[in-house]
C-alpha cells in the first residue's frame, strides 16, 4: 500500500531547547496534520502528506539554543487521517541525541524578572526553553521533568498551564517554576536565618559591608566579595589559602571591554573571558597579581543578575572550595567545607546533579577550560571516522576530562581538575557513572594514558575491560588535528608538543617534543634535551630547583652570573650532589620546567609556587611589557635538539632589562622550535604544522611561532584547551583510528 505520509528523523541539539513546540508552531502555520515527539535519537516528526518546504522552514527558523545536524525522511503510512498536529509523549532507548548545556538567562526572562507587573518579578530561578539549567539537573534521559531534580517541585496551576501550552515560551521547559511552586533561597549566618527575598537582601548587605558570601549557583558554589575592597579580597585569599592565583571577577556589564570579549560574555555559554587588566576598572591590586590579564564574567543566572543589580560593582566570583579540594555541590558540604571562609551562605533547595565549573576562554576565542555552557555539546569526529564502537577515554590526571565515543561523535566531559585529590576523584567517578547511564553507554574498551601512576590509568586497569594505551603527547596533537577536521587519511604533520611532563616512549618523561604525527602513528624526532628534575615532583613547585639543574647541565661558571643570585641563596650544594648521583632526579625534556628556570633567573617567580603555571604566567606577563627588542639570544638546533647551552650562555651574558630578557627568551624559544620543525617539514615535503600542550596557552609564544612559520599552515588548539583538558578527546580519535 502506498504511504500517505512521511516520517522525519531530526538529529542534533534538539531536546530541552523548545524544539517540539517550534515544530508544532511550524506545523500549525502550514496547516499540517501529524505529530512530534522526543526519543533517544532526537526528535521524530510524522506528517500527513509530503514534507514540501517543511524541513527548509525548520532550518530557517531554528530556536536559538537548538542545532539541526541532520534530517532523514522516509515514507510513513497513517492508518487513519490525523485530525490535528499534536505533541506526543517522549520515548526511551539508547541515547544518540545531544543534551543541551546550561544556558545563561535570556533577555526575555531577564525583562520579565525585572517587571513588577509579572508574577515572576525578582524570582531568582526564572527560566524558559531558551535559558536556564539543563545538564546540571538531569538524572536520566529523555529530558523530561520527572527525570530531573525538578520532580521535587510539583507545578502550580499557572506554571502547569504554561508548561502544557505549545505556544508558550515555557512549553515543556523542564526547570519551569515560580515563587509559588519552585525552589527558594535561604540565608545562613550563624544563628541568623532568612528565606526568599529576605535571604537575598541579607546576602547583598553582607557583600556591601565587605563580607565574604558563599553563593549556590547552577553547577556549584562561588565565594563572592567586593572586588574593589582590598581588605575583603585579602581575607578571602588568606581563608581560602589562595595567596596568588588570580580570582575571577563578575562585572555589572561589558562596558569598556573589547568587542570580541563582550561578544563572548553575552553568549548563552557566558564564560569567564581573559582580558587585558587595564581595560577593567574598580578592582583592587590583589585580584590578579603580577599578571597582564584578568578573568571577567557577566551574570549567567537570575540570582547573579539580582546580586549585580543591587551592588552595581565588580564582585569576586571564585570557586567555592578549599584550595586544592573539589567545589562544594550540596548545601551540607558547603556549610562544612566553607565554614572557615564564608561569613554567610546564600543557599537554595534545587539540587545540583552535575558539577559544572565556569568555562574560561581568551577574548580571541581560545578555550582554556571547557565546562559550563559548552558541556555536553557533542564534538564530531573528523571526516573518515564512521561507526566507531563505544569507547571510554579517561584523559590525564591533571585538568582531567573524560570522553564517550560512539558512532561519529565524542561527548567530552566537563573539567574536573586534579584526580590525585580523593574528593575530585569521587566526583569524577560519580560523573562517569551518571553520563554512561544518561547516554545508555556501555563501552567495549577503555582508553588510557601510558602513565601507570595516573589514577585514571589505574581505574582503566581495574575496569575489567580491554585497555588501549595512548601516548600523552600523541593525544595532545591528535586533539588539535581533530578540532581542525584533519581527515582520518589526511597524512602526516610535523608537530610540537610543549608542556610540563607526560609519559613518553620507553618510560621517558617528555615535555618538549618534535613529532611526526598521524592519527595512527607518532614518531619522535627531537626537541628539548632532557634535564634533571631535582626532587621529582618538588621541581614543579620550586622553580629554583629547575634553574639549578639547567645551570649544572649547561652553564659551567653559573655562579659568576648575576641572574643566579636567587639560586645561590638556596642550599643548592646538597641538591647538586643528589643530581650528580641521580637521586630522586629523573631526567625530563620539560618545556614547562624551562619556563620555571628562566622565571627564577629573572626573579619574577616565588620560591615556592602556589598554583600550577604561576612562574610561566608571570614570565609571560613580564615579557608582554616589552614590545619587542633586537637581541643576541639564540637557541639553535644541534643533533635534532634545541641547544640549551648556547641559549643560557647568550642569555646570561646579555645585559638588558628583565622585561627585555623575558621577551628574548620567548622569541629565542620560538625561533628554535620553528627551525627544528621547518627542517623536518621541508625534508618530508609537509606543509602543515600542529601544536599542543599547556605551554601553547602562552599567547606571546604563539605569536612568535606564527611569525617564524608564516609560510606553513599552522594548527593551534582553539575550540579545545591546548593543555590536558583535551587529552581524552585526543585519545578518542587515536583509538578510533586504530580501529
Residue, then its C-alpha position, 0 to 999 in steps of 0.5 A: x500500500x502506498x504511504x500517505x505520509x512521511x516520517x522525519x528523523x531530526x538529529x542534533x541539539x534538539x531536546x530541552x531547547x523548545x524544539x517540539x513546540x517550534x515544530x508544532x508552531x511550524x506545523x500549525x502555520x502550514x496547516x499540517x496534520x501529524x505529530x512530534x515527539x522526543x526519543x533517544x535519537x532526537x526528535x521524530x516528526x510524522x506528517x500527513x502528506x509530503x514534507x514540501x518546504x517543511x524541513x527548509x522552514x525548520x532550518x530557517x527558523x531554528x530556536x536559538x539554543x537548538x542545532x539541526x545536524x541532520x534530517x532523514x525522511x522516509x515514507x510513513x503510512x497513517x492508518x487513519x487521517x490525523x485530525x490535528x498536529x499534536x505533541x506526543x509523549x517522549x520515548x526511551x532507548x539508547x541515547x544518540x541525541x545531544x543534551x543541551x548545556x546550561x544556558x545563561x538567562x535570556x533577555x526575555x526572562x531577564x525583562x520579565x524578572x525585572x517587571x513588577x507587573x509579572x508574577x515572576x518579578x525578582x524570582x531568582x530561578x526564572x527560566x524558559x526553553x531558551x535559558x536556564x539549567x539543563x545538564x546540571x539537573x538531569x538524572x536520566x534521559x529523555x529530558x523530561x521533568x520527572x527525570x530531573x531534580x525538578x520532580x521535587x517541585x510539583x507545578x502550580x496551576x499557572x506554571x502547569x498551564x504554561x508548561x502544557x501550552x505549545x505556544x508558550x515560551x515555557x512549553x515543556x521547559x523542564x526547570x519551569x517554576x515560580x515563587x509559588x511552586x519552585x525552589x527558594x533561597x535561604x540565608x545562613x549566618x550563624x544563628x541568623x536565618x532568612x528565606x526568599x527575598x529576605x535571604x537575598x537582601x541579607x546576602x547583598x548587605x553582607x557583600x556591601x559591608x565587605x563580607x565574604x558570601x558563599x553563593x549556590x549557583x547552577x553547577x556549584x558554589x562561588x565565594x563572592x566579595x567586593x572586588x574593589x575592597x582590598x581588605x575583603x579580597x585579602x581575607x578571602x585569599x588568606x581563608x581560602x589559602x589562595x595567596x596568588x592565583x588570580x580570582x575571577x571577577x563578575x562585572x555589572x556589564x561589558x562596558x569598556x571591554x573589547x568587542x570580541x570579549x563582550x561578544x563572548x560574555x553575552x553568549x548563552x555559554x557566558x564564560x569567564x573571558x581573559x582580558x587585558x587588566x587595564x581595560x577593567x576598572x574598580x578592582x583592587x591590586x590583589x585580584x590578579x597579581x603580577x599578571x597582564x590579564x584578568x578573568x571577567x564574567x557577566x551574570x549567567x543566572x537570575x540570582x547573579x543578575x539580582x546580586x549585580x543589580x543591587x551592588x552595581x560593582x565588580x564582585x569576586x566570583x571564585x570557586x567555592x572550595x578549599x584550595x586544592x579540594x573539589x567545589x562544594x555541590x550540596x548545601x551540607x558540604x558547603x556549610x562544612x567545607x566553607x565554614x572557615x571562609x564564608x561569613x554567610x551562605x546564600x543557599x537554595x533547595x534545587x539540587x545540583x546533579x552535575x558539577x559544572x565549573x565556569x568555562x574560561x576562554x581568551x577574548x580571541x576565542x581560545x578555550x582554556x577550560x571547557x565546562x559550563x555552557x559548552x558541556x555536553x555539546x557533542x564534538x564530531x569526529x573528523x571526516x573518515x571516522x564512521x561507526x566507531x564502537x563505544x569507547x571510554x577515554x579517561x584523559x590525564x590526571x591533571x585538568x582531567x576530562x573524560x570522553x564517550x565515543x560512539x558512532x561519529x561523535x565524542x561527548x567530552x566531559x566537563x573539567x574536573x581538575x586534579x584526580x590525585x585529590x580523593x574528593x575530585x576523584x569521587x566526583x569524577x567517578x560519580x560523573x562517569x557513572x551518571x553520563x554512561x547511564x544518561x547516554x545508555x553507554x556501555x563501552x567495549x574498551x577503555x582508553x588510557x594514558x601510558x602513565x601507570x601512576x595516573x589514577x585514571x590509568x589505574x581505574x582503566x586497569x581495574x575496569x575489567x575491560x580491554x585497555x588501549x594505551x595512548x601516548x600523552x603527547x600523541x593525544x595532545x596533537x591528535x586533539x588539535x588535528x581533530x578540532x581542525x577536521x584533519x581527515x582520518x587519511x589526511x597524512x602526516x604533520x610535523x608537530x610540537x608538543x610543549x608542556x610540563x611532563x607526560x609519559x613518553x616512549x620507553x618510560x621517558x618523561x617528555x615535555x618538549x617534543x618534535x613529532x611526526x604525527x598521524x592519527x595512527x602513528x607518532x614518531x619522535x624526532x627531537x626537541x628539548x634535551x632532557x634535564x634533571x628534575x631535582x626532587x621529582x615532583x618538588x621541581x614543579x613547585x620550586x622553580x629554583x630547583x629547575x634553574x639549578x639543574x639547567x645551570x649544572x647541565x649547561x652553564x659551567x661558571x653559573x655562579x659568576x652570573x648575576x641572574x643566579x643570585x636567587x639560586x645561590x641563596x638556596x642550599x643548592x650544594x646538597x641538591x647538586x650532589x643528589x643530581x650528580x648521583x641521580x637521586x630522586x632526579x629523573x631526567x625530563x625534556x620539560x618545556x614547562x620546567x624551562x619556563x620555571x628556570x628562566x622565571x627564577x633567573x629573572x626573579x619574577x617567580x616565588x620560591x615556592x609556587x602556589x598554583x600550577x603555571x604561576x612562574x610561566x604566567x608571570x614570565x609571560x606577563x613580564x615579557x608582554x611589557x616589552x614590545x619587542x627588542x633586537x637581541x643576541x639570544x639564540x637557541x639553535x638546533x644541534x643533533x635534532x635538539x634545541x641547544x640549551x647551552x648556547x641559549x643560557x650562555x647568550x642569555x646570561x651574558x646579555x645585559x638588558x632589562x628583565x622585561x627585555x630578557x623575558x621577551x628574548x627568551x620567548x622569541x629565542x624559544x620560538x625561533x628554535x622550535x620553528x627551525x627544528x620543525x621547518x627542517x623536518x617539514x621541508x625534508x618530508x615535503x609537509x606543509x602543515x604544522x600542529x601544536x599542543x600542550x599547556x605551554x601553547x596557552x602562552x599567547x606571546x609564544x604563539x605569536x612568535x611561532x606564527x611569525x617564524x612559520x608564516x609560510x606553513x599552515x599552522x594548527x593551534x588548539x582553539x575550540x579545545x584547551x591546548x593543555x590536558x583538558x583535551x587529552x581524552x578527546x585526543x585519545x578518542x580519535x587515536x583509538x578510533x583510528x586504530x580501529 
